[in-house]
């Protein structure tokens, strides 16, 4: 197959969505398909809308020699109108990680975002969804997909050096036998949607001797938010309890998962949440936001907890309970690893996408 992939910026961008795109391209190329990556420059939302009227971009996309053009749905503002001019050139399939209109925005902006995103979704010939939740969100905004081709292909976590079952069991046993502060891990870019400020508010309610927090994630994505987090830490006198690691390598991230007791990312919305699955691979209970697809991975009081992101009292209660009950920590951790073991690997999901493309287009 001759396949195109349209994205913003670099495919090496650090996020779950870009990881998904990279793993898919890697698999397709190894399977013998031709994959051409088309990158549009990152700009602000208004500037992206002007792409729809760019003759240069139209000619660039018009002249692609592809059978199908995969479009990361993140690019929707650049394509909402432009796609209509390209419909006879090739088939266009959206890779939908999550909808912008499902994020929190000023109330007056939401109708605009919904209208533009709905317009874009109605130009597509098919869909690749990363979860059932994402499919439902698209149908709620766009209307029923009906006979349009689509597939749900879940992200995976085996891009890391995932421990085998025996090693994971040993990690869980070590946590059960451990003493000292609860080692909490947060993994995610430092942006408001990931909810680190809510986690800090919750931890500040607990005795400092009960916990330590390691934060792994890019702090350059939103400078203002990152500065606010540092002020929040300083105001609470939490400097000795918190380590801001910034971006780390996959090897270092694996070490963070091994060393932690619990993964806590109380995001306001996730289309899937690859970090939740990563944590489960290492036998970590997961504290996730209740909105979005967290519930497709996390079963409350079985392998973790689902929380309202702003519920500092509830988040603190769950973490305090684990700090004082390492046996329960281990039970949840074993169940988390079982959930990981039942989940598809990257090769499984990418193969499902390739079969979908081959049979549908």
Backbone torsions as a table, in degrees:
resi	resn	phi	psi	omega
1	UNK	NA	149.1	172.8
2	UNK	-104.3	114.1	-171.0
3	UNK	-124.5	139.3	170.6
4	UNK	-110.4	153.0	174.0
5	UNK	-132.3	120.9	-179.2
6	UNK	-104.6	125.9	-177.8
7	UNK	-139.0	168.1	166.0
8	UNK	-92.7	138.9	170.7
9	UNK	67.2	-146.3	-174.2
10	UNK	-94.1	142.1	174.6
11	UNK	-65.5	-14.2	179.5
12	UNK	-87.0	4.8	177.7
13	UNK	-54.8	139.1	-176.2
14	UNK	-84.2	99.2	172.6
15	UNK	-167.8	162.6	179.8
16	UNK	-64.3	-37.6	-179.9
17	UNK	-64.4	-43.5	178.7
18	UNK	-68.6	-35.2	174.6
19	UNK	-60.4	-44.3	177.9
20	UNK	-56.8	-48.4	-179.0
21	UNK	-62.5	-41.6	-179.7
22	UNK	-63.3	-46.0	-178.2
23	UNK	-64.8	-36.3	178.2
24	UNK	-66.3	-46.1	178.9
25	UNK	-61.4	-43.1	179.2
26	UNK	-58.0	-45.3	-179.1
27	UNK	-66.9	-45.9	-177.8
28	UNK	-60.7	-42.3	179.5
29	UNK	-66.5	-41.1	178.5
30	UNK	-65.2	-26.9	178.8
31	UNK	-81.6	-2.8	176.1
32	UNK	101.2	4.4	178.9
33	UNK	-83.1	152.1	172.9
34	UNK	-89.4	124.4	-179.8
35	UNK	-125.8	118.6	177.1
36	UNK	-106.3	123.1	179.1
37	UNK	-92.6	126.0	177.0
38	UNK	-109.1	117.6	-176.4
39	UNK	-109.4	127.3	172.9
40	UNK	-101.9	147.4	-177.0
41	UNK	-70.4	143.7	173.5
42	UNK	-68.8	129.6	172.6
43	UNK	-144.7	-171.2	177.8
44	UNK	-83.7	170.9	-172.5
45	UNK	-59.8	-43.6	-179.3
46	UNK	-62.7	-43.3	179.0
47	UNK	-64.3	-37.3	177.3
48	UNK	-62.2	-35.8	179.3
49	UNK	-61.6	-32.5	-179.5
50	UNK	-68.5	-17.2	176.7
51	UNK	-58.5	-29.0	-179.3
52	UNK	-61.3	-19.8	-176.8
53	UNK	-111.4	11.9	-178.9
54	UNK	-84.9	113.8	177.2
55	UNK	-64.7	-35.2	-179.6
56	UNK	-64.9	-44.5	179.5
57	UNK	-67.2	-39.3	178.5
58	UNK	-59.0	-46.2	-179.5
59	UNK	-64.2	-38.4	179.6
60	UNK	-61.6	-44.7	-179.0
61	UNK	-77.0	-35.6	178.8
62	UNK	-59.3	-36.4	-172.8
63	UNK	-90.6	4.7	177.0
64	UNK	-62.6	136.0	176.3
65	UNK	-97.9	78.3	-178.3
66	UNK	-134.7	157.0	173.3
67	UNK	-87.4	-33.2	-179.8
68	UNK	-145.6	139.2	177.1
69	UNK	-110.6	111.6	172.7
70	UNK	-78.1	135.4	-179.7
71	UNK	-125.7	118.4	172.1
72	UNK	-63.1	124.7	-173.8
73	UNK	-59.6	-18.9	175.5
74	UNK	-54.6	-27.3	-176.7
75	UNK	-83.6	9.3	-171.1
76	UNK	-56.6	-36.2	-177.9
77	UNK	-64.6	-26.7	179.8
78	UNK	-79.6	-11.9	-168.0
79	UNK	-125.8	-4.2	-172.1
80	UNK	-56.1	-37.5	176.3
81	UNK	-102.0	-37.0	-175.7
82	UNK	-60.3	-37.1	-179.9
83	UNK	-56.5	-32.6	-177.4
84	UNK	-64.9	-27.8	179.0
85	UNK	-83.3	-13.2	-176.2
86	UNK	-103.3	0.6	-167.5
87	UNK	-62.2	-29.0	-177.8
88	UNK	-91.1	-0.8	-177.3
89	UNK	-83.4	-40.0	-176.6
90	UNK	-169.6	172.0	176.4
91	UNK	-81.3	145.2	-178.9
92	UNK	-120.4	124.8	-176.3
93	UNK	-123.1	127.1	179.5
94	UNK	-88.2	132.2	169.3
95	UNK	-96.0	108.0	-172.7
96	UNK	-104.6	112.7	176.9
97	UNK	-90.7	-48.0	167.8
98	UNK	-167.2	159.7	-175.7
99	UNK	-88.2	139.5	175.3
100	UNK	-59.8	-37.8	-176.8
101	UNK	-71.8	-6.1	173.1
102	UNK	-89.8	-7.7	176.1
103	UNK	-83.3	170.5	179.2
104	UNK	-87.8	127.3	179.7
105	UNK	-139.7	163.8	172.1
106	UNK	-53.5	137.5	-172.8
107	UNK	-56.0	-34.8	-176.8
108	UNK	-71.6	-19.7	-179.1
109	UNK	-88.0	-24.2	-173.2
110	UNK	-58.2	-43.4	178.3
111	UNK	-58.9	-36.9	178.0
112	UNK	-65.9	-48.0	179.6
113	UNK	-60.5	-42.1	-179.4
114	UNK	-64.3	-42.4	-178.0
115	UNK	-64.5	-43.1	-179.1
116	UNK	-68.1	-43.2	-178.5
117	UNK	-67.6	-39.6	177.5
118	UNK	-62.6	-42.7	178.6
119	UNK	-59.7	-43.0	178.9
120	UNK	-64.0	-48.2	-176.1
121	UNK	-59.7	-28.7	-178.8
122	UNK	-80.2	-5.3	176.5
123	UNK	-90.9	-8.0	-170.5
124	UNK	-87.1	150.9	178.6
125	UNK	-94.3	-10.7	-179.5
126	UNK	-175.0	172.1	-172.9
127	UNK	-139.4	142.3	166.8
128	UNK	-116.0	117.4	-178.3
129	UNK	-107.2	147.1	178.5
130	UNK	-93.4	-1.8	178.5
131	UNK	-169.4	164.0	173.4
132	UNK	-63.2	-37.7	180.0
133	UNK	-59.5	-42.3	-179.9
134	UNK	-66.4	-41.8	176.6
135	UNK	-58.6	-45.4	-179.7
136	UNK	-62.9	-37.8	179.2
137	UNK	-65.9	-39.6	178.4
138	UNK	-65.4	-44.2	-179.9
139	UNK	-66.3	-32.9	178.4
140	UNK	-67.2	-33.2	-179.0
141	UNK	-88.6	-46.8	-173.5
142	UNK	-83.2	-30.4	-166.8
143	UNK	105.2	168.6	-176.8
144	UNK	-56.1	136.9	179.5
145	UNK	-74.9	-30.4	175.9
146	UNK	62.8	-125.8	-174.1
147	UNK	-84.8	-1.0	179.6
148	UNK	-63.2	138.1	179.1
149	UNK	-63.4	140.9	177.3
150	UNK	-158.0	159.4	177.3
151	UNK	-148.3	144.0	170.6
152	UNK	-101.4	116.4	179.7
153	UNK	-126.5	105.1	-173.3
154	UNK	-70.8	145.2	167.0
155	UNK	-62.7	166.7	179.8
156	UNK	-131.8	-171.6	-177.3
157	UNK	-134.6	4.9	-175.8
158	UNK	-81.7	13.4	169.9
159	UNK	-72.7	-18.3	175.2
160	UNK	-91.7	167.9	176.4
161	UNK	-78.2	75.3	-174.0
162	UNK	-70.3	132.2	177.8
163	UNK	-67.2	149.7	174.1
164	UNK	-73.2	177.4	-174.4
165	UNK	-58.8	-40.4	-179.4
166	UNK	-65.5	-44.8	179.9
167	UNK	-66.7	-38.1	178.1
168	UNK	-64.8	-39.9	178.3
169	UNK	-62.7	-37.0	178.7
170	UNK	-67.2	-38.2	176.5
171	UNK	-61.2	-42.2	179.9
172	UNK	-65.7	-42.0	178.9
173	UNK	-63.2	-40.1	-179.8
174	UNK	-63.7	-37.2	178.4
175	UNK	-68.3	-37.4	179.2
176	UNK	-63.3	-34.8	-177.3
177	UNK	-89.5	-2.8	-174.1
178	UNK	-78.2	160.0	174.7
179	UNK	-129.1	179.7	178.8
180	UNK	88.2	-169.9	-174.7
181	UNK	-62.8	150.7	172.9
182	UNK	-70.1	125.6	-178.6
183	UNK	-93.2	103.9	-177.0
184	UNK	-95.2	138.2	179.1
185	UNK	-122.4	132.1	171.6
186	UNK	-115.2	130.9	178.7
187	UNK	-129.7	120.3	178.9
188	UNK	162.6	153.0	174.1
189	UNK	-58.2	145.3	-177.4
190	UNK	-82.1	84.3	176.3
191	UNK	-133.0	154.6	-174.2
192	UNK	-55.5	-36.9	-175.8
193	UNK	-59.7	-27.4	-177.4
194	UNK	-76.9	-16.8	169.0
195	UNK	81.0	21.0	-179.6
196	UNK	-62.4	-34.2	179.5
197	UNK	-63.3	-34.0	176.7
198	UNK	-70.2	-38.2	177.9
199	UNK	-63.8	-41.4	178.0
200	UNK	-62.7	-41.3	178.7
201	UNK	-62.0	-37.9	179.3
202	UNK	-69.4	-46.3	-177.6
203	UNK	-64.9	-30.5	179.6
204	UNK	-65.5	-15.2	177.3
205	UNK	-81.8	-13.7	-176.2
206	UNK	-98.3	154.2	175.5
207	UNK	-58.9	133.3	-178.5
208	UNK	-55.8	-27.9	-179.3
209	UNK	-72.4	-10.5	-174.5
210	UNK	-90.6	-10.8	-171.2
211	UNK	-154.5	156.8	168.6
212	UNK	-135.1	144.3	-179.3
213	UNK	-125.3	126.6	169.3
214	UNK	-106.8	131.2	-178.5
215	UNK	-114.4	118.7	178.4
216	UNK	-114.4	121.1	179.0
217	UNK	163.5	154.5	-177.5
218	UNK	-68.1	121.6	-179.4
219	UNK	-98.7	12.3	-179.6
220	UNK	-104.5	-2.9	-177.5
221	UNK	-70.5	-39.9	-179.6
222	UNK	-137.1	91.5	-174.6
223	UNK	-59.7	-40.5	-178.5
224	UNK	-63.0	-42.9	179.4
225	UNK	-66.1	-42.9	179.5
226	UNK	-61.8	-39.7	177.6
227	UNK	-64.9	-39.1	177.8
228	UNK	-63.7	-36.9	177.0
229	UNK	-63.4	-41.7	179.6
230	UNK	-65.4	-38.1	176.0
231	UNK	-65.4	-39.6	178.5
232	UNK	-62.6	-41.3	178.6
233	UNK	-64.3	-45.2	-178.8
234	UNK	-65.9	-42.5	-178.7
235	UNK	-62.6	-32.1	179.7
236	UNK	-87.9	-1.1	-177.5
237	UNK	62.5	37.8	-172.6
238	UNK	-102.6	9.4	-173.5
239	UNK	-56.5	-37.0	-176.9
240	UNK	-74.7	-14.7	-176.9
241	UNK	-100.2	-9.3	-170.3
242	UNK	-128.0	134.0	175.4
243	UNK	-119.9	117.6	176.6
244	UNK	-91.9	106.0	-173.1
245	UNK	-85.7	-20.3	-174.9
246	UNK	71.1	-157.7	176.9
247	UNK	-72.0	143.1	178.0
248	UNK	-134.8	164.2	176.3
249	UNK	-74.2	165.1	176.3
250	UNK	-59.5	-37.4	179.2
251	UNK	-64.0	-43.3	178.9
252	UNK	-68.2	-35.9	178.1
253	UNK	-63.9	-41.5	177.3
254	UNK	-59.1	-39.2	177.8
255	UNK	-65.0	-37.7	177.5
256	UNK	-62.5	-43.3	178.4
257	UNK	-63.4	-40.0	179.9
258	UNK	-64.1	-36.6	-173.8
259	UNK	-82.9	-18.8	-173.7
260	UNK	-79.8	164.5	170.8
261	UNK	-100.7	-33.3	-175.0
262	UNK	-152.9	144.0	174.3
263	UNK	-100.7	126.3	-177.8
264	UNK	-128.0	109.6	177.5
265	UNK	-136.2	84.6	-174.8
266	UNK	-80.4	62.6	-175.6
267	UNK	-65.6	148.5	177.6
268	UNK	-76.4	-22.1	175.2
269	UNK	-165.9	135.2	173.0
270	UNK	-135.2	131.0	174.0
271	UNK	-69.1	-27.1	171.3
272	UNK	-146.6	-67.1	-178.8
273	UNK	99.9	70.5	-178.2
274	UNK	-60.1	-34.2	-178.5
275	UNK	-61.8	-30.9	178.1
276	UNK	-63.2	-44.0	179.0
277	UNK	-68.5	-37.9	176.3
278	UNK	-57.9	-47.3	178.9
279	UNK	-60.1	-41.3	179.6
280	UNK	-63.6	-32.1	178.2
281	UNK	-59.7	-27.4	-179.7
282	UNK	-101.3	15.0	177.3
283	UNK	72.5	30.6	-179.9
284	UNK	-98.0	130.6	166.4
285	UNK	-60.6	149.2	-174.7
286	UNK	-121.7	129.6	171.3
287	UNK	-104.1	112.9	-172.9
288	UNK	-125.3	159.9	174.3
289	UNK	-70.9	144.8	-175.7
290	UNK	-76.9	-22.2	-179.6
291	UNK	-81.5	141.7	179.5
292	UNK	90.9	-150.8	-169.9
293	UNK	-92.1	7.7	178.9
294	UNK	-53.3	-36.5	-178.3
295	UNK	-69.5	-12.9	175.2
296	UNK	-77.8	-13.9	178.5
297	UNK	-114.7	-41.5	-171.3
298	UNK	-98.9	123.4	172.0
299	UNK	-103.8	115.5	-175.6
300	UNK	-54.7	132.0	178.8
301	UNK	65.4	10.5	174.7
302	UNK	-112.1	-54.8	176.1
303	UNK	-128.6	10.7	178.6
304	UNK	164.1	-151.1	-175.5
305	UNK	-144.1	145.5	171.8
306	UNK	-110.5	129.3	-173.9
307	UNK	-131.9	151.9	165.2
308	UNK	-70.9	128.4	-172.7
309	UNK	-54.3	-37.7	-177.3
310	UNK	-86.1	4.5	-177.8
311	UNK	-85.8	77.3	-177.5
312	UNK	-60.7	-37.3	179.7
313	UNK	-63.3	-45.5	-179.6
314	UNK	-66.1	-42.4	178.4
315	UNK	-61.2	-45.5	-179.9
316	UNK	-61.6	-38.9	-179.3
317	UNK	-63.3	-43.3	178.8
318	UNK	-63.7	-45.0	-178.2
319	UNK	-68.8	-38.0	177.9
320	UNK	-63.4	-39.8	179.4
321	UNK	-63.0	-41.5	179.5
322	UNK	-70.1	-34.7	178.9
323	UNK	-61.7	-32.2	-176.7
324	UNK	-99.7	0.9	-176.1
325	UNK	-142.9	85.8	-176.7
326	UNK	-72.8	-21.7	175.9
327	UNK	-67.3	-44.0	177.1
328	UNK	-63.6	-39.6	175.7
329	UNK	-54.0	-43.1	-178.4
330	UNK	-69.6	-41.1	179.4
331	UNK	-60.5	-46.8	178.9
332	UNK	-63.7	-38.0	-180.0
333	UNK	-65.8	-40.3	177.5
334	UNK	-63.8	-41.6	178.3
335	UNK	-66.6	-35.0	177.5
336	UNK	-62.8	-43.8	179.0
337	UNK	-64.5	-38.0	177.4
338	UNK	-62.0	-37.9	177.7
339	UNK	-64.0	-40.7	176.4
340	UNK	-62.4	-43.6	-177.5
341	UNK	-62.1	-26.2	-178.5
342	UNK	-86.9	-2.1	-172.6
343	UNK	-95.6	148.7	177.4
344	UNK	-61.9	154.2	171.7
345	UNK	-90.0	169.3	-179.6
346	UNK	-56.7	-42.9	-178.3
347	UNK	-62.5	-36.4	178.9
348	UNK	-64.0	-47.0	-177.8
349	UNK	-68.5	-42.1	179.3
350	UNK	-65.5	-37.2	177.1
351	UNK	-62.9	-37.9	178.2
352	UNK	-64.4	-39.1	178.0
353	UNK	-66.2	-43.9	-178.9
354	UNK	-62.9	-42.9	178.3
355	UNK	-62.7	-40.9	177.5
356	UNK	-59.6	-47.5	-179.6
357	UNK	-64.4	-43.5	-177.4
358	UNK	-64.9	-37.8	-175.1
359	UNK	-86.0	-22.7	-173.7
360	UNK	-101.3	-24.3	-173.5
361	UNK	-131.5	NA	NA
